[in-house]
Amino acid sequence: MPGPALRIVQIVESLEVGGLERMALHLAAAHRGAGHLSSIYTVFEPGSLAAEARAAGVPVVSFYKENGFSPEAIFRIARRLREDRAEVVQTHNSAIHHYGAVAGTLAGAIVVNTRHGMALPSSPRQEVYFKAVAPLTHAVVFVAEYLQRYFTGRGIAPQSKSAVISNGIPVERFQAFRARPGSMTPPGSMTPKVRFGTMGRLVTAKAHGDLLEAFAIVTRQLPAAELSIWGFGALQQELESRIMALGLSHHVRYRGPAARPAEVFQELDVFVLSSISEGMPLVILEAMAAGLPIVSTRVGGVPE
């Protein structure tokens, strides 16, 4: 017999497109599918995934906090948690954990934090806040063993309250697309034209510059090779300038945000991840589910 339904609230910065945000959305949908009452609070703006969450039946509540520490935001979140009769509050990463931990405690809820990665670039002040609210935190869940070793080894998270639950994805959408007749050219079948690709936010941690330099070497041995880059972020202009500077404009295409990731993988022979900081990247799991070989840096939970 299933247990009683729980009232679960996940708290994130926003629901902009990213692995953490998609994981929060997947979890909320899975909770509701299991009979629980699950919703998502965003401390800042709703973000572009908010519409997808609502379409999946997951309520999204946004608090539009401005930059800087805001005790008033904590009380507003706590008041809404009490109105929603939240029993479990799950925060994600360190940036807003202190808001969720204090508000959740004021509302009488159990507080759980999930650490998805190293959160680079990160403010040391965030980790000071994180340690300060450790007594209010019932558990810290890491998505990879590497992260647990890193954060407990530095005394940021208490070992006694930590656990590892590896990331997962709904694999069906990637495998079902792959199974459709004529939907996928088998990887490598177009050699010497080899289609490499990557997908992720255009931020420092993803190290797209390193990827372009490596691909410049590849093109000298495989002149027909192609590289497609999907994503968006603050470094888009820098990325496009680097493509030109390396003379790769005939080999590399910047494709913008990926609206339908399952279809993106069908265009590739090899998926590439060049990150210098990760937890357990969902995009690696998705590429695996789509049946692609993967080349990756040895980072975070990828070796696991």
C-alpha positions in Angstrom: 0.0 0.0 0.0 1.4 3.5 -0.9 2.0 5.8 2.0 0.0 9.0 2.7 0.4 11.9 0.3 3.0 14.5 1.2 2.9 18.2 0.5 6.3 18.9 -1.1 7.7 22.3 -2.1 10.9 22.6 -4.1 12.7 26.0 -3.9 15.0 27.1 -6.7 16.5 30.5 -7.8 14.4 30.4 -11.0 13.2 28.0 -13.6 15.6 29.2 -16.4 16.8 26.3 -18.6 19.5 24.3 -17.0 20.1 20.8 -15.6 19.2 21.7 -12.0 16.0 23.3 -13.1 15.0 20.4 -15.3 15.7 18.0 -12.5 13.4 20.0 -10.2 10.7 19.9 -12.8 11.1 16.1 -13.3 11.0 15.5 -9.6 7.9 17.6 -9.1 6.1 15.8 -11.9 7.2 12.4 -10.5 6.0 13.4 -7.1 2.6 14.3 -8.4 2.5 11.1 -10.4 3.1 9.2 -7.2 0.1 10.9 -5.6 1.9 13.7 -3.7 1.1 17.4 -3.7 4.2 19.0 -5.2 4.9 22.6 -6.2 7.9 24.8 -7.1 8.8 28.1 -5.6 11.3 30.4 -7.4 13.0 33.0 -5.2 13.6 35.3 -8.2 11.6 35.4 -11.5 9.7 32.3 -12.8 12.0 31.5 -15.7 11.3 29.9 -19.1 10.5 26.4 -17.8 7.7 27.7 -15.6 5.1 27.3 -18.4 6.2 23.7 -18.9 5.9 23.0 -15.2 2.4 24.4 -15.1 1.4 22.4 -18.2 2.5 19.3 -16.3 0.2 20.3 -13.4 3.0 21.6 -11.2 2.1 25.0 -9.5 4.9 27.6 -9.7 5.0 30.4 -7.1 7.6 33.3 -7.7 8.8 35.8 -5.1 10.8 38.2 -7.3 13.4 38.8 -4.7 15.9 41.6 -5.6 19.6 41.2 -5.3 21.0 41.3 -1.8 20.0 39.6 1.4 16.3 40.0 2.2 14.8 38.9 5.5 11.5 40.1 4.2 11.7 37.4 1.4 12.3 34.7 4.1 9.1 35.7 5.9 7.1 35.9 2.6 8.3 32.4 1.7 7.5 31.1 5.2 4.0 32.6 5.0 3.3 30.9 1.7 4.7 27.6 3.0 2.2 27.7 5.9 -0.6 28.6 3.5 0.3 25.6 1.4 0.7 23.4 4.5 4.1 22.3 3.2 5.5 19.2 5.0 8.8 18.9 3.1 10.9 21.7 1.7 13.6 20.7 -0.8 16.1 23.4 -1.8 18.6 23.2 -4.6 22.3 24.1 -4.3 23.6 26.7 -1.9 22.6 30.1 -3.3 19.1 30.1 -1.8 19.3 27.3 0.7 19.4 29.7 3.7 16.1 31.2 2.5 14.4 27.8 2.2 16.0 26.4 5.5 14.8 29.3 7.6 11.4 29.7 6.0 10.8 25.9 6.0 11.7 25.8 9.7 9.4 28.7 10.5 6.6 26.8 8.7 7.3 23.6 10.6 8.5 21.6 7.5 11.3 19.1 7.1 14.2 20.7 5.1 16.3 18.8 2.6 19.0 20.3 0.3 20.2 18.8 -2.9 23.7 19.8 -4.2 23.9 19.4 -7.9 27.4 20.6 -8.6 30.2 22.9 -7.6 28.2 26.0 -8.5 31.0 27.9 -10.2 31.4 30.8 -10.1 30.3 30.7 -6.4 30.4 33.3 -3.6 32.2 32.0 -0.5 29.5 33.8 1.4 26.9 31.3 0.1 28.8 28.5 1.8 29.1 30.4 5.0 25.3 30.8 5.0 24.9 27.1 4.1 27.0 26.0 7.1 25.1 28.5 9.4 21.8 26.8 8.6 23.1 23.3 8.9 21.2 22.7 12.2 18.0 23.5 10.4 18.8 21.1 7.5 17.6 17.5 8.0 19.5 16.1 5.1 21.9 17.1 2.3 21.6 14.9 -0.8 24.4 14.9 -3.4 23.9 13.8 -7.0 27.3 12.2 -7.2 29.8 10.6 -4.8 32.4 13.1 -5.9 30.4 16.0 -4.6 29.8 14.2 -1.3 33.5 13.7 -0.8 34.3 17.3 -1.7 31.7 19.1 0.5 31.9 16.8 3.5 35.7 16.7 3.3 35.8 20.5 3.6 33.3 20.6 6.4 30.7 22.5 4.3 28.1 19.7 4.7 27.9 17.4 7.8 28.8 13.8 7.0 26.1 12.5 9.4 23.3 14.2 7.4 24.6 13.5 3.9 23.6 10.9 1.3 24.1 10.2 -2.4 21.2 9.8 -4.9 22.5 9.8 -8.4 20.7 11.8 -11.0 18.2 10.1 -13.2 16.1 11.1 -16.3 12.9 10.0 -18.0 14.7 7.9 -20.6 11.5 7.1 -22.6 11.4 10.3 -24.6 14.9 9.8 -25.9 14.6 6.1 -26.6 11.1 6.4 -28.1 12.3 9.0 -30.6 15.3 6.8 -31.5 13.0 3.8 -32.1 10.9 5.6 -34.8 11.6 4.3 -38.3 13.9 6.6 -40.1 14.4 8.9 -37.1 18.1 8.4 -36.7 21.1 7.9 -38.9 23.3 5.3 -37.0 26.3 7.1 -35.5 29.3 7.0 -37.7 27.5 5.9 -40.8 28.4 9.1 -42.7 32.2 8.8 -42.1 34.4 10.7 -43.0 31.7 13.3 -42.1 31.5 13.0 -38.3 28.9 15.1 -36.6 30.0 16.2 -33.1 27.8 18.2 -30.8 27.3 19.6 -27.4 24.5 21.2 -25.4 24.6 23.4 -22.4 24.6 26.9 -21.0 27.2 29.3 -22.5 29.0 29.9 -19.2 32.6 29.6 -18.0 32.1 26.2 -16.4 31.2 24.6 -19.7 34.6 25.6 -21.2 33.5 26.0 -24.8 36.8 27.7 -25.6 38.6 24.4 -24.8 36.2 22.5 -27.0 36.8 24.8 -30.0 40.6 24.5 -29.6 40.3 20.7 -29.4 38.0 20.6 -32.4 40.5 22.7 -34.4 42.9 19.8 -34.0 40.2 17.3 -35.1 39.5 19.2 -38.3 43.1 18.8 -39.4 42.7 15.1 -39.4 39.0 15.0 -40.3 38.4 17.9 -42.7 34.7 16.9 -43.1 34.0 16.9 -39.4 31.3 19.2 -38.0 30.5 20.6 -34.6 27.1 21.9 -33.5 26.7 23.9 -30.3 23.3 24.3 -28.6 22.7 26.6 -25.7 22.5 30.2 -24.6 24.1 32.5 -22.1 26.3 35.4 -21.4 29.3 34.1 -23.4 27.5 33.8 -26.7 29.3 36.7 -28.4 32.6 35.4 -27.0 31.9 32.0 -28.5 31.0 33.3 -31.9 34.2 35.5 -31.9 36.3 32.5 -31.0 34.8 30.4 -33.8 35.9 33.1 -36.3 39.3 33.6 -34.7 40.1 29.8 -35.0 39.0 29.8 -38.6 36.2 27.3 -37.8 33.2 29.1 -39.3 32.9 26.4 -42.0 33.0 23.5 -39.5 31.2 24.9 -36.4 27.6 26.0 -36.1 26.1 27.8 -33.1 22.5 26.5 -33.1 21.0 28.5 -30.2 18.8 27.0 -27.5 17.6 23.5 -27.9 13.8 23.4 -27.8 13.6 19.6 -28.2 16.8 17.9 -26.9 15.6 14.4 -27.9 15.6 15.5 -31.5 19.0 17.2 -31.2 20.7 13.9 -30.4 19.4 12.3 -33.6 21.6 14.8 -35.6 24.9 13.6 -34.0 27.5 10.9 -34.2 29.3 11.8 -31.0 28.3 13.9 -28.0 31.0 16.0 -26.4 31.1 17.5 -22.9 34.1 19.9 -22.2 33.1 21.2 -18.8 35.6 22.0 -16.0 32.9 21.9 -13.3 29.9 19.5 -13.1 27.9 17.4 -10.7 26.1 14.6 -12.5 25.2 16.2 -15.8 21.7 15.3 -17.1 22.9 15.9 -20.7 25.3 13.0 -20.4 22.5 10.7 -19.3 20.3 11.9 -22.1 23.0 11.3 -24.7 23.5 7.8 -23.3 19.7 7.2 -23.5 19.8 8.3 -27.1 22.5 5.7 -27.9 25.4 8.1 -28.6 29.0 7.6 -27.9 30.4 10.3 -25.6 33.7 12.2 -25.2 33.9 14.0 -21.9 36.3 15.7 -19.6 36.9 13.7 -16.4 34.9 16.0 -14.2 32.5 15.7 -11.2 30.3 12.6 -11.4 30.9 11.8 -15.0 33.4 8.9 -14.3 30.8 7.4 -12.0 
